[in-house]
Amino acid sequence: MAEFLKKHRHIIFYLIFGVLTTAVNFVVYYICARLLNIDTVPSTIIAWVAAVLFAYITNRKWVFESQVTTRKGILIEIAMFFLFRLATGILDTVIMYITVDVWAFNELIMKIISNIIVIILNYVFSKLLIFRKRKN
């Protein structure tokens, strides 16, 4: 069991922090929308930014263990992380629009499929592009 955990540590941590990122998104949205009475779209944007920032910090430190320490390197990581997350967020929206609004597929099934695609792409982008081993 210990060998399995060691071998798949990145994926396990990625999934754990993914659940926590979702929780951050919901909590921040709730605080903004319900407690602070901010409109839906700004609340959604604030929650998304908070969740992506949380995801960046946890992915950088515990999932992919980035060794980048220079200000420039960290800024590049942050920019790439936010841009790829924005891209997969747009992809999620496009998938949902086409499959649910245009083709009238079941929205819950499509949301599950879309989220699986997004989760896999986010992991691949993070592992191969954003947090790849590079010089400072």
C-alpha positions as CSV (number, residue, x, y, z in Angstrom):
1,M,0.0,0.0,0.0
2,A,2.8,2.4,0.9
3,E,4.4,1.8,-2.5
4,F,1.1,2.4,-4.3
5,L,0.7,5.7,-2.4
6,K,4.3,6.8,-3.2
7,K,3.9,5.9,-6.9
8,H,0.6,7.7,-7.3
9,R,1.2,10.5,-4.8
10,H,0.8,13.3,-7.4
11,I,-2.6,12.0,-8.6
12,I,-3.9,11.4,-5.1
13,F,-2.9,14.8,-3.9
14,Y,-4.3,16.4,-7.1
15,L,-7.7,14.8,-6.4
16,I,-7.7,15.7,-2.7
17,F,-6.8,19.3,-3.4
18,G,-9.3,19.3,-6.3
19,V,-12.1,18.5,-3.9
20,L,-10.8,21.3,-1.5
21,T,-10.6,23.7,-4.4
22,T,-14.3,23.0,-5.2
23,A,-15.1,23.6,-1.6
24,V,-13.3,27.0,-1.7
25,N,-15.3,27.9,-4.8
26,F,-18.6,27.1,-3.1
27,V,-17.7,28.8,0.2
28,V,-16.4,32.0,-1.4
29,Y,-19.5,32.1,-3.8
30,Y,-21.8,31.6,-0.8
31,I,-20.1,34.4,1.2
32,C,-20.2,36.8,-1.7
33,A,-23.7,36.0,-3.0
34,R,-25.6,35.3,0.2
35,L,-23.8,37.1,3.0
36,L,-22.4,40.1,1.1
37,N,-25.3,40.3,-1.4
38,I,-23.0,40.6,-4.4
39,D,-24.7,39.8,-7.7
40,T,-24.3,36.3,-9.3
41,V,-21.7,37.0,-12.0
42,P,-19.3,39.0,-9.8
43,S,-19.7,36.4,-7.0
44,T,-18.9,33.6,-9.5
45,I,-15.9,35.4,-10.8
46,I,-14.6,36.2,-7.3
47,A,-15.1,32.5,-6.3
48,W,-13.4,31.3,-9.4
49,V,-10.3,33.5,-8.8
50,A,-10.1,32.4,-5.2
51,A,-10.4,28.7,-6.1
52,V,-7.8,29.0,-8.9
53,L,-5.4,30.8,-6.5
54,F,-6.0,28.1,-3.9
55,A,-5.4,25.4,-6.5
56,Y,-2.2,27.1,-7.7
57,I,-0.8,27.3,-4.2
58,T,-1.6,23.7,-3.3
59,N,-0.6,22.3,-6.7
60,R,2.7,24.3,-6.6
61,K,3.6,23.3,-3.1
62,W,2.2,19.8,-2.5
63,V,1.1,18.2,-5.8
64,F,3.9,19.1,-8.2
65,E,6.5,20.4,-5.7
66,S,7.7,23.3,-7.9
67,Q,11.3,24.2,-7.3
68,V,11.0,27.6,-9.0
69,T,12.0,30.3,-6.7
70,T,12.7,33.4,-8.8
71,R,10.0,36.1,-9.0
72,K,10.0,35.8,-12.8
73,G,9.6,32.1,-12.7
74,I,6.8,32.2,-10.2
75,L,5.0,34.9,-12.2
76,I,5.3,32.7,-15.3
77,E,3.8,29.7,-13.4
78,I,0.9,31.8,-12.0
79,A,0.1,33.3,-15.4
80,M,0.3,29.9,-17.1
81,F,-1.8,28.3,-14.4
82,F,-4.6,31.0,-14.6
83,L,-4.5,30.9,-18.5
84,F,-4.8,27.2,-18.7
85,R,-7.6,27.2,-16.1
86,L,-9.4,29.9,-18.0
87,A,-9.0,27.8,-21.2
88,T,-10.5,24.7,-19.6
89,G,-13.2,26.8,-18.0
90,I,-14.1,28.1,-21.5
91,L,-13.9,24.5,-22.8
92,D,-16.3,23.3,-20.0
93,T,-18.7,26.1,-21.0
94,V,-18.5,25.3,-24.7
95,I,-19.0,21.5,-24.1
96,M,-22.1,22.3,-21.9
97,Y,-23.6,24.7,-24.4
98,I,-23.2,22.4,-27.4
99,T,-24.2,19.2,-25.7
100,V,-27.0,20.5,-23.5
101,D,-28.4,23.6,-25.2
102,V,-27.8,22.6,-28.8
103,W,-28.0,18.8,-28.8
104,A,-30.3,18.5,-25.7
105,F,-28.3,15.8,-24.0
106,N,-28.8,15.2,-20.2
107,E,-27.1,18.1,-18.4
108,L,-26.0,16.1,-15.4
109,I,-24.4,13.4,-17.5
110,M,-22.7,16.0,-19.7
111,K,-21.5,18.0,-16.7
112,I,-19.8,14.8,-15.3
113,I,-18.2,14.1,-18.6
114,S,-17.1,17.7,-19.1
115,N,-15.6,17.8,-15.6
116,I,-13.7,14.6,-16.2
117,I,-12.3,16.1,-19.4
118,V,-11.4,19.3,-17.6
119,I,-9.8,17.6,-14.6
120,I,-7.6,15.4,-16.9
121,L,-6.6,18.4,-19.1
122,N,-5.8,20.5,-16.0
123,Y,-3.6,17.7,-14.6
124,V,-1.8,17.2,-17.9
125,F,-1.2,21.0,-18.4
126,S,0.0,21.3,-14.8
127,K,2.3,18.3,-15.0
128,L,3.8,18.8,-18.5
129,L,3.7,22.5,-19.0
130,I,3.2,24.6,-15.9
131,F,5.1,22.8,-13.2
132,R,7.5,20.9,-15.3
133,K,11.1,20.7,-14.0
134,R,12.9,23.8,-15.3
135,K,15.8,25.9,-14.3
136,N,15.1,29.1,-12.2
